[in-house]
Amino acid sequence: MTNVMNKTQLIPKEIGIFLLSFLVIISFCLPTSYAQANEDLKMAGWVPWWQDKQGLSSATKNIDKLSTVYPFVYEINEKGKIIAKTDLKSRDWQKFFKLAEKKESRYYSYNCLV
């Protein structure tokens, strides 16, 4: 009986040693993998027409973090016609587009409905 108890007590100890070893090995590999993944990370945002002032303000403040910005400014009416809900030629939008180009962020002037 003592022999059986010793074997069952060793199993949790062996598992503990294995898990500890595994965590130590992973901790050395993780920072490199995390840094590589972080370099490849892309961040996108969209600016809805019903909050374009706030959206442009937020996108401008965060332009260094954004790789893509989607102006969500079109709707389709009941007859199937595309309706622009804001003017992308306005001074605010044009100013933002120039900033995005300077920062090499992409922007697209359509949404998924079009």
C-alpha distances in whole Angstrom, upper triangle without the diagonal:
4,5,5,6,9,10,11,12,14,16,18,19,20,22,23,25,26,28,29,31,32,34,35,37,38,40,42,43,44,47,49,48,49,52,53,52,54,57,57,57,60,61,63,65,68,71,72,75,75,74,75,76,73,71,74,73,70,70,72,70,67,69,67,64,65,66,67,69,70,73,72,76,77,77,78,81,81,83,81,83,81,82,81,80,81,83,82,85,85,85,81,80,82,81,77,78,80,77,74,76,76,73,72,70,71,72,73,76,75,72,69,72,75
4,5,5,6,9,10,10,12,15,16,17,18,20,21,23,24,26,27,29,30,32,33,35,36,38,40,41,42,45,47,46,47,50,51,51,53,56,56,56,59,60,63,64,67,70,71,75,74,73,74,75,72,70,73,72,68,69,71,69,66,68,66,62,64,65,66,68,69,72,72,76,77,77,78,81,81,84,81,83,81,82,81,80,80,83,81,84,84,84,80,79,81,80,76,77,78,75,73,75,75,71,71,69,70,72,73,75,74,71,69,72,75
4,5,5,6,9,10,11,13,15,16,16,19,20,21,22,25,26,27,29,31,32,33,35,36,38,39,40,43,45,44,46,49,50,49,51,54,54,54,57,59,61,63,66,69,70,74,74,72,74,75,72,70,72,72,68,68,70,68,65,67,64,61,63,63,65,67,68,71,71,75,76,76,77,80,80,83,80,82,80,81,80,79,80,82,80,83,83,83,80,78,80,79,75,76,77,74,72,73,74,70,69,68,69,70,71,74,73,70,68,71,73
4,5,5,6,9,10,11,14,15,15,17,19,20,21,23,25,26,27,29,31,32,33,35,37,38,39,42,44,43,44,47,48,47,49,52,52,52,55,56,59,61,63,67,68,71,71,70,71,72,69,67,70,69,65,65,68,66,63,65,63,59,61,61,63,65,66,69,68,72,73,73,74,77,77,79,77,79,77,78,77,76,77,79,77,81,81,81,77,76,78,77,73,73,75,72,70,71,72,68,67,66,66,68,69,71,70,67,65,68,70
4,5,5,6,9,10,12,13,14,16,17,19,20,22,23,25,26,28,29,31,32,34,36,37,37,41,42,42,43,46,47,46,48,51,51,51,54,55,58,59,62,65,66,70,69,68,69,71,67,65,68,67,63,64,66,64,61,63,61,58,59,60,61,63,64,67,67,70,72,72,73,76,76,79,76,78,76,77,76,75,75,78,76,79,79,79,75,74,76,75,71,72,73,71,68,70,70,66,66,64,65,67,68,70,69,66,64,67,70
4,6,5,6,9,11,11,12,14,16,16,18,20,21,22,24,26,27,28,30,32,33,35,36,39,41,40,41,44,45,45,47,50,50,50,53,54,57,59,62,65,66,70,69,68,69,70,67,65,67,67,63,63,65,63,60,62,60,57,58,59,61,63,64,67,67,70,72,72,73,76,77,79,77,78,76,77,76,75,75,77,75,79,79,78,75,73,75,74,71,71,73,70,67,69,69,65,65,63,64,66,67,70,69,66,64,67,70
4,5,5,7,9,10,10,12,14,15,16,18,20,21,22,24,26,27,28,30,32,33,34,37,39,38,39,42,43,43,45,48,48,48,51,52,55,57,60,63,64,68,68,66,68,69,66,64,66,65,62,62,64,62,59,60,58,55,57,57,59,61,62,65,65,68,70,70,71,74,74,77,74,76,74,75,74,73,73,76,74,77,77,77,73,72,74,73,69,69,71,68,65,67,67,63,63,61,62,64,65,68,67,64,62,65,67
4,5,5,7,9,10,11,13,15,16,17,19,20,22,23,25,26,27,29,31,32,33,36,38,37,38,41,42,41,43,46,46,46,49,50,53,55,57,60,62,65,65,64,65,66,63,61,63,63,59,59,62,60,56,58,56,53,54,55,56,58,60,63,62,66,67,67,69,71,72,74,72,73,71,72,71,70,71,73,71,74,74,74,71,69,71,70,67,67,69,66,63,65,65,62,61,59,60,62,63,65,64,61,59,62,65
4,6,6,7,9,10,11,13,15,16,17,19,20,22,23,25,26,28,30,31,32,35,37,36,37,40,41,40,42,45,46,45,49,50,52,54,57,60,61,65,65,63,64,65,62,60,62,62,58,58,61,58,55,57,55,52,54,54,56,58,59,62,62,66,67,67,69,71,72,75,72,74,71,72,71,70,70,73,71,74,74,74,70,69,71,69,66,66,68,65,62,64,64,61,60,59,60,61,62,65,64,61,60,62,65
4,6,5,6,8,10,10,12,14,15,16,18,20,21,22,24,26,27,29,30,33,34,34,35,38,39,39,41,43,44,44,47,48,51,53,56,59,61,64,64,63,64,65,62,60,62,61,57,57,60,57,54,56,54,51,52,53,55,57,58,61,61,65,66,67,68,71,72,74,72,73,71,72,71,70,70,72,70,73,73,73,69,68,70,68,65,65,67,64,61,63,63,59,59,57,58,60,61,64,63,61,59,62,64
4,5,5,6,9,10,10,12,14,15,16,18,20,21,22,24,26,27,28,31,33,32,33,36,37,36,38,41,41,41,45,46,49,51,53,57,58,62,62,60,61,63,59,57,59,59,55,55,57,55,52,54,52,49,50,50,52,54,55,59,58,62,63,64,65,68,69,71,68,70,68,68,68,67,67,69,67,70,70,70,67,65,67,66,62,63,64,61,59,61,61,57,56,55,56,57,58,61,60,58,56,59,61
4,5,5,6,9,10,10,12,14,15,16,18,20,21,22,25,26,26,29,31,30,31,34,35,35,36,39,40,39,43,44,46,48,51,54,55,59,59,57,59,60,56,55,57,56,52,52,55,53,49,51,49,46,48,48,50,52,53,56,56,60,61,62,63,66,67,69,67,68,66,66,66,64,65,67,65,68,68,68,64,63,65,64,60,61,62,59,57,59,59,55,54,53,54,55,56,59,58,56,54,57,59
4,5,5,6,9,10,10,12,14,15,17,18,20,21,23,25,25,28,30,30,31,34,35,35,36,39,40,40,43,44,47,49,52,55,57,60,60,59,60,61,57,55,57,57,53,53,55,53,50,52,49,46,48,49,51,53,54,57,57,61,63,63,65,68,69,71,69,70,67,68,67,66,66,68,66,69,69,68,65,63,65,64,60,61,62,59,57,59,59,55,54,53,54,56,57,60,60,57,55,58,61
4,5,5,6,9,10,11,12,14,15,17,18,20,22,23,24,27,29,28,29,32,33,33,35,38,38,38,42,43,46,48,51,55,56,60,60,58,59,60,57,55,57,57,53,53,55,52,49,51,49,46,47,47,49,52,53,57,57,60,62,62,64,67,68,70,67,69,66,67,66,65,65,67,65,68,68,68,64,63,64,63,60,60,61,58,56,57,57,54,53,52,53,55,56,59,58,56,54,57,60
4,5,5,6,8,10,10,12,14,15,16,18,20,21,22,25,27,26,27,30,31,30,32,35,35,35,39,40,43,45,48,51,53,56,57,55,56,57,54,52,54,53,50,49,52,50,46,48,46,43,44,44,46,49,50,53,53,57,58,59,61,63,64,67,64,65,63,64,63,62,62,64,62,65,65,65,61,60,61,60,57,57,58,55,53,55,55,51,50,49,50,52,53,56,55,53,51,54,56
4,5,5,6,9,10,11,12,14,15,16,19,20,21,23,26,25,26,29,30,30,31,34,35,35,38,39,42,44,47,50,52,56,56,54,55,56,52,51,53,52,48,48,50,48,45,47,44,41,43,44,46,48,49,53,53,56,58,59,61,63,65,67,64,65,63,63,62,61,61,63,61,64,64,63,60,59,60,59,55,56,57,54,52,54,54,50,49,48,49,51,53,56,55,52,51,54,56
4,6,5,6,8,10,11,12,14,15,17,19,20,23,24,24,25,28,29,29,31,34,35,35,38,40,43,45,48,51,53,57,57,55,56,57,54,52,54,53,49,49,51,49,45,47,44,42,44,44,46,49,50,54,54,58,59,60,62,65,66,69,66,67,64,65,63,62,62,64,62,65,65,64,61,59,61,60,56,56,57,54,52,54,53,50,49,48,50,52,53,56,56,54,52,55,58
4,5,5,6,9,10,11,12,14,16,17,18,21,22,22,23,26,27,27,29,32,32,33,36,38,41,43,46,50,51,55,56,54,54,55,52,50,52,51,48,47,49,47,44,45,43,40,42,42,44,46,48,51,52,55,57,58,60,63,64,66,63,64,62,62,61,60,60,62,60,62,63,62,59,57,59,58,54,54,55,53,50,52,52,48,47,46,47,49,51,54,53,51,49,53,55
4,5,5,6,9,10,10,12,15,15,16,19,21,20,21,24,25,25,27,29,30,30,33,35,38,40,43,46,48,52,52,50,51,52,49,47,49,48,44,44,46,44,41,42,40,37,39,39,41,43,45,48,49,52,54,55,57,60,61,63,60,61,59,59,58,57,57,59,57,59,60,59,56,54,56,55,51,51,53,50,47,49,49,45,45,43,45,46,48,51,50,48,47,50,52
4,5,5,6,9,10,11,13,15,15,18,20,20,21,23,25,25,26,29,30,30,34,35,38,41,44,47,49,53,53,51,52,52,49,47,49,48,44,44,46,43,40,42,39,37,39,39,42,44,46,49,50,53,55,56,58,61,63,65,62,63,60,60,59,58,58,59,57,60,60,59,56,54,56,55,51,52,53,49,47,49,49,45,45,43,45,47,49,52,51,49,48,51,54
4,5,5,6,9,10,11,13,14,17,18,19,20,23,24,24,26,28,29,30,33,35,39,41,44,48,50,53,54,52,52,53,50,48,49,49,45,45,46,44,41,42,40,37,39,39,41,44,46,49,50,54,56,57,59,62,63,65,62,63,60,61,60,59,58,60,57,60,60,60,56,55,56,55,51,52,52,49,47,48,48,44,44,43,45,47,49,52,52,50,48,52,54
4,5,5,6,9,10,11,12,15,16,16,17,20,21,21,23,26,26,27,30,32,35,38,41,44,47,50,51,49,49,50,47,45,47,46,42,42,44,42,38,40,37,34,36,36,38,41,43,46,47,51,52,53,55,58,60,62,59,60,57,58,56,55,55,57,54,57,57,57,54,52,53,52,49,49,50,47,44,46,46,42,41,40,42,44,45,49,48,46,45,48,50
4,5,5,6,9,10,10,13,15,15,15,18,20,20,21,24,25,25,29,30,33,36,39,42,44,48,49,46,47,48,45,43,44,43,40,39,41,39,36,37,35,32,34,34,37,39,41,44,45,49,50,52,54,57,58,61,58,58,55,56,54,53,53,55,52,55,55,54,51,50,51,50,46,47,48,45,42,44,44,40,39,38,40,42,44,47,47,45,44,47,49
4,5,5,7,9,10,12,14,15,16,18,20,20,22,24,26,26,30,31,35,37,41,44,46,50,51,48,49,49,46,44,45,44,41,40,42,40,37,38,35,32,35,35,38,40,43,46,47,50,52,54,56,59,61,63,60,60,58,58,56,55,55,56,53,56,56,55,52,51,52,50,47,47,48,45,43,44,44,40,40,39,41,43,45,48,48,47,46,49,51
4,5,5,7,9,11,12,13,15,17,18,19,21,23,24,25,28,30,34,37,40,43,46,49,50,48,48,49,46,44,45,44,41,40,42,40,36,37,34,32,34,34,36,39,41,45,46,50,51,53,55,58,60,62,59,59,56,57,55,55,54,55,53,55,55,55,52,50,51,50,46,46,47,44,42,43,42,39,38,38,39,42,44,47,47,45,44,48,50
4,5,5,6,9,10,10,11,14,15,15,17,20,21,21,25,27,30,33,36,40,42,46,47,44,45,46,43,40,41,41,37,37,38,36,33,34,31,29,30,30,33,36,38,41,42,46,48,49,51,55,56,58,55,56,53,53,52,51,51,52,49,52,52,51,48,47,48,46,43,43,44,41,39,40,40,36,35,35,36,38,40,44,43,42,41,44,46
4,6,5,7,10,10,11,13,15,16,17,19,21,21,25,26,30,33,36,39,42,45,46,44,44,44,41,39,40,40,36,35,37,35,31,33,30,27,30,30,33,35,38,41,42,46,48,49,52,55,57,59,56,56,53,53,52,51,50,51,48,51,51,50,47,46,47,45,42,42,43,40,38,39,38,35,35,34,36,38,40,43,44,42,41,45,47
4,6,7,8,10,11,12,14,15,17,19,20,21,25,27,31,34,37,40,43,47,48,45,45,46,43,41,41,41,37,36,37,35,32,33,30,28,30,30,33,36,38,42,43,47,49,51,53,56,58,60,57,57,54,54,53,52,51,52,49,51,52,51,48,46,47,45,42,42,43,40,38,39,38,34,34,34,36,38,41,44,44,43,42,46,47
4,6,6,6,9,10,11,13,14,16,17,19,22,25,28,31,35,38,41,44,46,43,43,44,41,39,39,39,36,35,36,34,31,31,28,26,28,28,30,33,36,39,41,44,46,48,50,54,56,57,54,54,51,52,50,49,49,50,47,49,50,49,46,44,45,44,40,40,41,38,35,36,36,32,32,31,33,36,38,41,41,40,39,43,44
4,5,5,6,8,10,10,12,14,15,16,20,22,25,28,32,35,38,41,42,40,40,41,38,35,36,36,32,31,33,31,28,28,26,23,25,25,28,31,33,36,38,41,43,45,47,51,53,54,51,51,48,49,47,46,46,47,44,46,47,46,43,41,42,41,37,38,38,35,33,34,34,30,30,29,31,33,35,39,39,37,37,40,42
4,6,5,6,9,10,10,12,14,15,19,21,25,27,31,34,37,40,41,39,39,39,36,34,35,34,31,30,31,29,26,26,23,21,23,24,27,29,32,35,37,41,43,45,47,51,53,55,51,51,48,48,46,46,45,45,42,45,45,44,41,39,40,39,35,36,36,33,31,32,31,28,28,27,29,32,34,38,38,37,37,40,42
4,5,5,6,9,10,11,13,14,18,21,24,27,31,34,37,41,42,40,39,40,37,35,35,35,31,30,31,29,26,26,23,21,23,23,26,29,32,35,37,40,43,45,47,51,53,54,51,51,48,48,46,46,45,45,42,44,45,44,41,39,40,38,35,35,35,32,30,31,30,27,26,26,28,31,33,37,38,37,36,40,41
4,5,5,6,9,10,11,12,16,19,22,25,29,32,35,39,40,38,37,38,36,33,34,34,30,29,30,29,25,26,23,20,22,21,24,27,30,33,35,38,40,42,44,48,50,51,48,48,45,46,44,43,43,43,40,43,43,43,40,38,39,38,34,34,35,32,29,30,30,27,26,25,27,29,31,35,35,34,33,37,38
4,5,5,6,9,10,10,14,16,20,23,26,30,32,36,37,35,34,35,33,30,31,31,27,26,27,26,22,23,20,17,19,19,22,25,27,31,32,36,38,40,42,46,48,50,46,46,43,44,42,41,40,41,38,41,41,40,37,35,36,35,32,32,32,30,27,29,28,25,24,23,25,27,30,33,33,32,32,36,37
4,5,5,6,9,10,14,16,20,23,26,29,32,36,37,35,34,35,32,30,30,30,26,25,26,24,21,21,18,16,18,18,21,24,27,30,32,36,38,40,43,46,49,50,47,47,43,43,41,41,40,40,37,39,40,39,36,34,35,33,30,30,30,27,25,26,26,22,22,21,23,26,29,32,33,32,32,36,37
4,5,5,7,9,12,15,19,22,26,29,32,36,37,35,34,35,33,30,30,30,27,25,26,25,22,22,19,17,18,17,20,23,26,30,31,35,37,39,41,45,47,49,45,45,42,42,40,40,39,40,36,39,39,38,36,34,34,33,30,29,30,27,25,25,25,22,21,20,22,25,27,31,32,31,31,35,35
4,5,5,6,10,13,16,20,23,26,29,33,34,32,32,33,31,28,28,28,25,23,25,24,20,20,18,15,16,15,18,21,24,27,29,32,34,36,38,42,44,46,42,42,39,40,38,37,37,37,34,37,38,37,34,32,33,32,29,28,29,27,24,25,25,21,20,19,21,23,25,29,29,28,28,31,32
4,5,5,9,11,15,18,21,24,27,31,32,30,29,30,28,25,25,25,22,20,22,21,17,17,14,12,13,13,16,19,22,25,27,31,33,35,38,41,44,45,42,42,38,38,36,36,35,35,32,35,35,34,31,30,30,29,26,26,26,24,21,23,22,19,18,17,19,22,24,27,28,27,27,31,32
4,6,8,11,15,18,22,25,28,31,33,31,29,30,28,26,25,26,23,20,21,21,17,16,14,12,13,12,15,19,22,25,27,31,33,35,38,41,44,45,42,41,38,38,36,36,34,35,31,34,34,33,31,29,29,28,25,24,25,22,20,20,20,17,16,15,17,20,23,26,27,27,27,31,32
4,6,10,13,17,20,23,26,30,32,30,29,30,28,25,25,26,23,20,22,21,18,17,15,12,13,11,14,17,20,23,25,29,31,33,35,39,41,42,39,39,35,36,34,34,33,33,30,32,33,33,30,28,29,28,24,24,24,22,19,20,20,17,15,15,16,19,21,24,25,24,24,28,29
4,7,10,14,17,20,23,27,28,26,26,27,25,22,22,23,20,17,19,19,15,15,13,10,10,9,12,15,17,21,23,26,28,30,33,36,39,40,37,37,33,34,32,31,30,31,28,31,31,31,28,26,27,26,23,22,23,21,18,19,20,16,15,14,15,17,19,23,23,22,22,26,27
4,7,10,14,17,20,23,25,23,22,24,22,19,19,20,17,15,17,17,13,12,11,8,7,6,8,11,14,17,19,22,25,27,29,33,36,37,34,33,30,30,28,28,27,27,24,27,28,28,25,22,23,23,19,19,20,18,15,16,17,14,13,10,11,13,15,19,19,19,19,23,24
4,7,11,14,17,20,22,20,19,20,18,15,16,17,14,11,14,14,10,10,10,7,5,5,7,9,11,15,16,20,22,25,27,31,33,35,32,31,28,28,25,25,24,25,22,25,25,25,22,20,21,21,17,17,19,17,13,16,17,14,13,10,11,12,14,17,18,17,18,21,22
4,7,10,13,17,19,17,16,18,16,13,13,15,12,10,13,14,10,10,11,8,5,6,5,6,8,11,13,16,18,21,24,27,30,31,28,28,24,24,22,21,20,21,19,22,22,23,20,17,19,19,15,15,17,16,12,15,17,14,13,9,9,9,11,14,14,13,14,18,19
4,7,10,13,15,13,12,14,13,9,10,12,10,8,11,12,10,10,12,10,7,9,6,5,6,9,10,13,16,18,22,25,28,29,26,26,22,22,19,18,17,19,17,20,20,20,17,15,17,17,13,14,17,15,12,15,17,15,15,11,11,9,11,13,13,12,13,17,18
4,6,10,12,11,10,12,11,8,9,12,10,8,12,14,12,12,15,13,10,11,8,5,4,6,6,10,13,15,18,21,24,26,23,22,19,18,16,15,14,16,14,17,18,19,15,13,16,16,13,13,17,16,13,16,19,17,16,13,12,9,10,10,10,9,11,14,15
4,7,9,7,6,9,8,5,7,10,9,8,11,13,12,13,16,15,12,14,11,7,6,5,6,8,11,14,17,20,23,25,23,21,18,16,14,12,11,13,12,15,15,16,13,11,14,15,11,12,16,15,13,17,19,17,18,14,13,10,11,10,11,10,13,15,16
4,6,6,6,9,9,7,9,12,12,11,14,16,16,16,20,19,16,17,14,11,9,6,5,6,9,11,15,17,20,22,20,19,16,14,12,9,10,12,12,16,15,17,14,12,16,17,14,15,19,19,17,20,22,21,21,18,16,13,13,11,11,10,12,13,14
4,5,5,9,10,9,10,13,14,13,16,18,18,18,22,21,19,20,17,13,11,8,6,5,8,10,13,15,19,20,19,17,14,11,9,6,6,9,10,13,13,15,13,11,15,16,14,15,19,19,18,21,23,23,23,20,18,15,14,12,11,11,14,14,15
4,6,9,9,9,11,14,14,15,17,19,20,20,24,23,21,22,20,16,14,11,9,8,11,11,15,16,19,21,20,19,16,14,12,8,9,12,13,16,15,17,15,14,18,19,17,19,22,22,21,24,26,25,26,23,21,18,17,15,15,14,16,16,17
4,6,6,6,8,10,11,12,14,15,16,17,21,20,18,20,18,14,13,11,10,10,13,15,18,20,23,25,24,22,19,17,14,11,10,13,14,17,15,16,13,13,17,17,15,17,20,19,19,22,24,23,24,21,20,17,17,16,16,15,18,18,19
4,6,5,6,8,10,10,12,14,15,15,19,19,17,19,16,12,11,8,9,9,12,15,18,20,23,25,24,22,18,16,13,10,8,10,10,13,11,13,9,9,13,13,11,13,16,16,16,19,21,20,21,18,17,14,15,13,14,14,17,18,19
4,5,5,6,9,10,11,12,14,15,19,19,17,20,18,14,14,12,13,12,16,18,22,23,27,29,27,25,22,19,16,13,11,12,12,14,11,12,8,9,13,12,11,14,16,16,16,19,20,20,22,19,19,16,17,16,18,18,21,22,22
4,6,5,6,9,10,11,12,14,17,17,16,19,17,14,14,12,13,14,17,20,23,25,28,30,29,27,24,21,18,15,14,15,15,17,15,15,11,12,15,15,13,16,18,16,16,20,21,20,22,19,19,17,18,17,19,18,21,22,23
4,5,5,6,8,10,10,12,15,15,13,15,14,10,11,9,10,12,15,18,21,23,27,29,27,25,22,20,17,14,13,14,13,16,15,15,11,11,14,14,11,13,16,15,14,17,19,17,19,16,16,13,15,14,16,15,18,19,20
4,5,5,6,8,10,10,14,14,12,15,13,10,11,9,11,12,16,19,23,25,28,30,28,26,22,20,17,15,12,13,12,14,12,12,8,8,11,10,7,10,13,11,11,15,16,15,16,14,14,12,14,13,16,16,19,21,21
4,6,5,6,9,10,13,14,13,16,15,13,14,13,15,16,20,22,26,28,31,33,31,29,26,24,20,18,15,16,15,17,14,13,9,10,13,11,9,13,14,12,13,16,17,16,18,15,17,15,17,17,19,20,23,24,25
4,5,5,6,8,11,11,11,14,14,11,13,13,15,16,20,23,26,28,32,34,32,30,26,25,21,19,17,18,17,19,17,17,13,13,16,14,11,14,16,13,13,17,17,15,17,14,16,15,17,17,19,19,21,23,24
4,5,5,6,9,9,8,11,10,8,10,10,13,15,19,21,25,28,31,33,30,29,25,23,20,19,17,17,15,17,16,15,12,11,13,12,8,11,13,10,9,13,14,12,14,11,12,11,14,15,17,17,19,22,22
4,5,5,9,10,9,12,12,10,13,13,16,17,21,24,28,30,34,35,33,31,27,25,22,20,18,18,15,17,16,14,11,11,12,10,7,10,11,8,8,12,12,10,13,11,13,12,15,16,19,19,22,25,25
4,6,8,9,10,13,14,13,16,16,18,20,24,27,30,33,36,38,36,34,30,28,25,23,21,21,19,21,19,17,14,14,16,13,11,13,14,11,11,15,14,12,15,13,16,15,18,20,22,22,25,27,28
4,5,5,7,10,11,11,14,15,17,20,23,26,30,32,36,37,35,33,30,28,25,24,22,22,20,22,21,19,16,15,17,15,12,14,15,11,11,14,14,11,13,11,13,14,17,19,21,21,23,26,26
4,5,5,8,9,9,12,14,17,19,22,26,29,32,35,37,34,32,28,27,24,23,21,21,18,20,19,18,15,14,15,13,9,11,11,8,7,10,10,7,9,7,10,11,15,17,19,19,22,25,25
4,6,8,10,12,15,17,20,23,26,29,32,35,39,40,37,35,32,31,28,27,25,24,21,23,23,21,18,17,18,16,13,14,14,10,9,12,10,7,9,8,12,13,17,20,22,22,24,27,28
4,7,9,11,14,17,19,22,25,28,31,34,37,39,36,35,31,30,27,26,25,25,22,24,24,23,20,19,20,18,15,15,16,13,11,14,14,10,11,9,12,13,17,19,21,21,22,26,26
4,6,7,11,13,16,19,22,24,28,31,34,35,32,31,27,27,24,23,22,22,19,22,22,21,18,16,17,16,13,13,14,12,9,12,13,9,9,7,9,10,13,16,17,17,19,22,23
4,7,10,13,16,19,22,24,27,31,34,35,32,30,27,27,24,24,23,23,19,22,22,22,19,17,18,17,14,13,14,12,9,11,12,9,8,5,6,8,11,15,16,17,18,22,22
4,7,10,13,16,18,21,23,27,30,31,28,27,23,23,20,21,19,20,16,19,20,20,18,15,16,16,12,11,14,12,9,11,13,11,9,5,5,5,8,11,13,13,14,18,18
4,6,9,12,15,18,21,24,27,28,25,24,20,20,17,17,16,16,13,16,17,17,15,12,14,14,10,10,13,12,9,11,14,12,11,7,6,5,7,9,10,11,13,16,16
4,6,9,11,14,17,20,24,25,22,20,17,17,14,14,13,14,12,15,16,17,15,12,14,15,12,11,15,14,11,14,17,15,14,11,9,6,5,6,7,7,10,12,13
4,6,9,12,15,18,22,23,20,18,15,14,11,11,10,11,9,12,13,15,12,9,12,14,11,10,14,14,12,15,17,17,16,13,11,7,6,5,6,7,11,12,12
4,6,9,12,15,18,20,17,16,13,12,10,9,9,12,11,14,15,17,15,12,15,17,14,14,18,18,16,18,21,20,20,16,14,11,9,7,6,5,8,9,10
4,7,11,13,17,18,16,14,10,8,6,5,6,8,8,12,13,16,14,11,14,17,15,14,18,19,17,19,22,22,22,18,16,13,11,8,7,7,10,10,10
4,7,10,13,14,12,10,7,6,5,6,8,10,10,14,15,18,17,14,17,20,18,17,21,22,20,22,25,25,24,21,18,15,12,9,7,7,9,8,8
4,6,10,11,9,8,6,5,7,7,10,13,14,17,18,22,20,18,21,23,22,21,25,26,24,26,29,29,28,24,22,18,15,12,10,9,10,7,8
4,7,8,5,5,5,6,9,10,13,16,17,20,21,25,24,21,24,27,25,24,28,29,27,28,32,32,30,27,24,21,18,15,12,11,11,8,8
4,5,5,5,7,7,10,11,15,17,19,21,23,26,26,23,26,29,27,27,30,32,30,31,35,35,34,31,28,24,21,18,15,15,15,11,12
4,5,7,10,11,14,15,18,21,23,25,26,30,29,27,30,33,31,31,34,35,34,35,38,38,37,34,31,28,24,22,19,17,17,13,14
4,6,9,11,14,16,19,21,23,25,27,30,30,28,30,33,32,31,34,36,34,35,39,39,37,35,31,28,25,22,19,18,18,14,14
4,7,9,13,15,18,20,21,23,25,29,28,26,28,31,29,28,32,33,31,32,36,36,34,31,28,25,21,19,16,15,15,11,10
4,6,10,12,15,17,18,20,22,26,26,23,25,28,27,26,29,31,29,30,34,34,32,30,27,23,20,17,14,14,15,11,10
4,7,9,12,13,14,17,19,22,22,19,21,24,23,22,25,27,25,26,30,30,29,26,23,19,16,13,11,11,12,9,8
4,6,9,11,12,15,16,20,20,17,19,23,22,21,24,26,25,26,29,29,29,26,23,19,16,13,11,12,14,11,10
4,6,7,9,11,12,16,16,14,16,19,18,17,21,22,21,23,26,26,26,23,20,17,14,10,10,11,14,12,11
4,7,9,12,12,16,15,13,16,18,17,18,21,22,21,23,26,26,26,23,21,17,15,12,11,12,15,13,13
4,6,9,9,12,11,10,12,15,14,15,18,19,19,21,23,24,24,21,19,16,14,11,12,13,16,16,15
4,5,5,9,9,8,10,13,13,13,16,18,17,19,21,22,23,20,19,15,14,11,12,15,18,18,16
4,5,8,8,6,7,10,10,9,12,14,14,15,18,19,19,17,15,12,11,8,11,13,17,17,16
4,7,8,6,6,10,11,10,12,15,15,15,18,20,20,18,17,14,14,11,14,17,20,21,19
4,6,5,6,9,10,11,12,14,15,17,18,20,21,19,19,16,16,13,16,18,22,22,21
4,6,5,6,9,10,11,12,14,15,17,18,20,19,19,16,17,15,18,21,25,25,24
4,6,5,6,9,10,11,12,14,16,17,18,17,17,14,16,14,17,19,23,24,23
4,5,5,6,9,10,10,12,14,15,16,14,14,11,12,11,14,16,19,21,20
4,5,5,6,9,10,11,12,14,15,14,14,12,13,12,15,18,22,23,21
4,6,5,6,9,10,11,13,14,14,14,13,15,14,18,20,24,25,24
4,5,5,6,9,10,10,12,11,11,10,12,12,16,18,21,23,22
4,5,5,6,9,10,10,9,9,7,10,10,14,16,20,22,20
4,5,5,6,9,10,10,11,10,13,14,17,20,23,25,24
4,5,5,6,8,8,10,11,14,15,19,21,24,26,25
4,5,5,6,5,7,7,11,13,16,18,21,23,22
4,5,5,6,7,8,12,14,17,19,22,25,23
4,5,8,10,12,15,17,21,23,25,28,27
4,5,9,11,15,17,20,22,24,27,27
4,6,10,13,16,19,20,22,26,25
4,7,10,13,16,17,19,22,22
4,7,10,12,14,16,19,18
4,7,9,11,14,16,15
4,6,8,11,13,12
4,7,10,12,10
4,7,8,6
4,6,6
4,6
4
